[in-house]
Amino acid sequence: MVLHWDVETYPVGPRISAVLHRQRGSVVAMADEAKQKAEAKGNKEKKAKAGAEEAAATGPKVSPPPRPPSDPRLKLLEQFRGRFLPKGVLRDRYKALVQRWDSADDHGGVTVEELRALFEDRKSAREKPRRLRKA
């Protein structure tokens, strides 16, 4: 009696009949896998219940205090990091501001307005002149 397709005879694909599975013991292995999966699922449920009980026992979670708002001067100062400032008035102003910034814990009294003015001046210095319209 020939049992459908056998893997050893036809290595193209695993077309094995149910009879061959039973003969080789694959059905028993499948049953063992199903038992292991059921046990793992039961263990996960137990852990979830234990975690919920611990959370209820410890009380409500305390959230950390809100962070203070970031310094707006940092955002403007970051605009200059890694940028090229040509020699001249702008570079000298920038160097003076950075020197004051690094001088003390309160950043040497550097204000947002000073940084914003320097940034605007740099932006206007980099602008290309407007092209005249041809008549």
C-alpha positions as CSV (number, residue, x, y, z in Angstrom):
1,M,0.0,0.0,0.0
2,V,1.4,3.4,-1.0
3,L,0.7,6.3,1.3
4,H,0.3,9.5,-0.8
5,W,3.5,11.6,-0.9
6,D,6.5,11.0,1.2
7,V,9.0,13.8,1.9
8,E,12.0,11.4,1.5
9,T,10.8,10.3,-1.9
10,Y,9.7,13.8,-3.1
11,P,11.9,16.5,-1.6
12,V,9.9,19.2,-3.3
13,G,7.5,19.9,-0.5
14,P,6.1,18.4,2.7
15,R,3.0,16.7,1.4
16,I,2.6,14.0,4.0
17,S,-0.6,12.2,4.7
18,A,-2.2,11.9,8.2
19,V,-1.2,8.2,8.3
20,L,2.5,9.1,7.8
21,H,2.2,11.7,10.6
22,R,0.8,9.1,13.0
23,Q,3.5,6.6,12.0
24,R,6.2,9.1,12.6
25,G,4.8,10.4,15.9
26,S,4.2,13.9,14.8
27,V,0.7,14.0,16.2
28,V,2.0,13.3,19.7
29,A,4.5,16.1,19.3
30,M,1.7,18.5,18.2
31,A,-0.3,17.6,21.3
32,D,2.7,18.3,23.6
33,E,3.1,21.7,21.9
34,A,-0.6,22.5,22.5
35,K,-0.2,21.6,26.2
36,Q,2.9,23.8,26.5
37,K,1.1,26.8,24.9
38,A,-1.9,26.4,27.3
39,E,0.5,26.3,30.3
40,A,2.3,29.4,29.1
41,K,-1.0,31.2,28.6
42,G,-2.0,30.3,32.2
43,N,1.3,31.5,33.6
44,K,0.9,34.9,31.8
45,E,-2.6,35.3,33.3
46,K,-1.3,34.5,36.8
47,K,1.5,37.1,36.4
48,A,-1.0,39.7,35.1
49,K,-3.2,39.1,38.1
50,A,-0.3,39.3,40.5
51,G,0.9,42.6,38.9
52,A,-2.6,44.1,39.3
53,E,-2.8,43.1,42.9
54,E,0.6,44.6,43.6
55,A,-0.4,47.9,41.9
56,A,-3.6,48.0,44.0
57,A,-1.6,47.3,47.2
58,T,0.9,50.1,46.6
59,G,-1.7,52.7,45.9
60,P,-2.1,55.2,43.1
61,K,1.0,56.1,41.1
62,V,2.6,59.5,41.9
63,S,3.5,61.3,38.7
64,P,6.7,63.3,38.7
65,P,6.4,67.1,39.1
66,P,6.0,68.9,35.8
67,R,9.2,70.1,34.1
68,P,9.8,73.8,34.2
69,P,9.5,75.5,30.8
70,S,12.7,75.6,28.8
71,D,14.8,78.7,28.5
72,P,13.8,80.6,25.3
73,R,17.3,81.9,25.1
74,L,18.6,78.4,24.5
75,K,16.5,78.0,21.3
76,L,17.9,81.2,19.9
77,L,21.5,80.4,20.9
78,E,21.1,77.0,19.2
79,Q,20.4,78.9,15.9
80,F,24.1,79.9,15.8
81,R,25.7,76.6,16.7
82,G,27.6,75.2,13.8
83,R,27.0,78.2,11.6
84,F,29.7,80.3,10.0
85,L,29.8,84.0,10.9
86,P,32.2,86.0,8.8
87,K,34.7,88.3,10.4
88,G,33.2,91.6,11.4
89,V,30.7,93.1,13.7
90,L,28.4,90.1,13.8
91,R,31.1,87.7,14.8
92,D,32.4,90.1,17.5
93,R,28.8,90.6,18.9
94,Y,28.3,86.8,18.9
95,K,31.7,86.2,20.7
96,A,30.8,88.8,23.3
97,L,27.4,87.2,24.0
98,V,28.9,83.7,24.3
99,Q,31.6,84.9,26.6
100,R,28.9,86.5,28.8
101,W,26.7,83.3,28.5
102,D,29.6,81.1,29.8
103,S,30.6,83.6,32.6
104,A,28.1,82.8,35.3
105,D,25.2,80.5,36.3
106,D,22.6,83.0,35.3
107,H,24.3,83.3,31.9
108,G,25.7,86.7,32.4
109,G,22.4,88.5,31.9
110,V,22.1,87.7,28.2
111,T,18.6,88.6,27.2
112,V,16.3,87.1,24.6
113,E,16.1,90.5,22.8
114,E,19.9,90.6,22.4
115,L,20.0,87.1,20.9
116,R,17.0,87.8,18.7
117,A,18.5,91.1,17.4
118,L,21.8,89.3,16.5
119,F,19.9,86.6,14.7
120,E,17.8,89.1,12.7
121,D,20.9,91.0,11.8
122,R,22.6,87.8,10.7
123,K,19.6,86.9,8.6
124,S,19.4,90.3,7.0
125,A,23.2,90.2,6.2
126,R,22.8,86.9,4.4
127,E,19.9,88.1,2.3
128,K,20.7,88.5,-1.4
129,P,19.8,91.8,-2.9
130,R,16.5,92.0,-4.7
131,R,16.8,91.7,-8.5
132,L,15.5,94.6,-10.5
133,R,12.8,93.8,-12.9
134,K,13.8,94.1,-16.6
135,A,11.7,96.6,-18.5
